[in-house]
Amino acid sequence: MNSVLVRRVLPPVLLGVLALIAWQLVVQLAGIQPYLLPSPLAIWTQVQLIGPLFVPATVATGTNALVGLVIGAVVAILFALLASRLPVVDELIAPLVAAVAVVPIVALAPILGSMFGATSETPRRVIVAIVVFVPVFINTVRGLRQVKPVHRDLMRAYAASNWQISRTVTIPGALPYVFTGLNIASSLAVISAIVAEYFGGLQNGLGSRITSAAANSAYPRAWAYVFAAILLGVVFYGVTLILERLASRRRT
């Protein structure tokens, strides 16, 4: 078990370390200015200076991303279940999903901000839910349609109800597709939550801190907050992978 863990963890860690060393050398040897690309050491210095500010900013962005992710995923799965069972619902939802997929965050964020007010976190969570909805819905519908009709017919032959068929055949068969959508959506949730913070509202998240630092020409500090955003995205993605592993073990 430990050897497997080492083989999986050690190579990406070494690659990351080598990338940071190469980054530092390129910045120093090429004399790249901080406003173009700060060095890793300069960014780390800012991380140490503003360390206490990292936690509340990360928690604020992470909360918005998590709430939006849960709401968007739940709504997407429910609509996918309806679309897979009712062709009429599928025909009605398909154009809606296509429209939602192309909604620009940069246009929607200011509108929602004016609707809910500058002190509300609701606009950011709504944006995250909208962004999350599409990949989860598309992958869940695809998974629900992968179940072979013969399996449903067999369950009906045993006098199983529609709920029993869904619980024992349809939903378990679609779980890999559901988690594929969630894996994609977990990263998109963090990205959309950060982007939504660029357009006003409470100045308490990572996106707000990045724009503020960049506006004040504190580029290493802005990159330090970018580093926190990357860690947050990795945490979200890692948690979804762990949940997928647990769900797959429970099935087996």
Helices and strands as residue ranges (DSSP letters): H 2-30, H 40-49, H 51-85, H 87-101, H 105-116, H 122-144, H 149-157, H 162-165, I 166-170, H 171-196, H 206-215, H 219-251
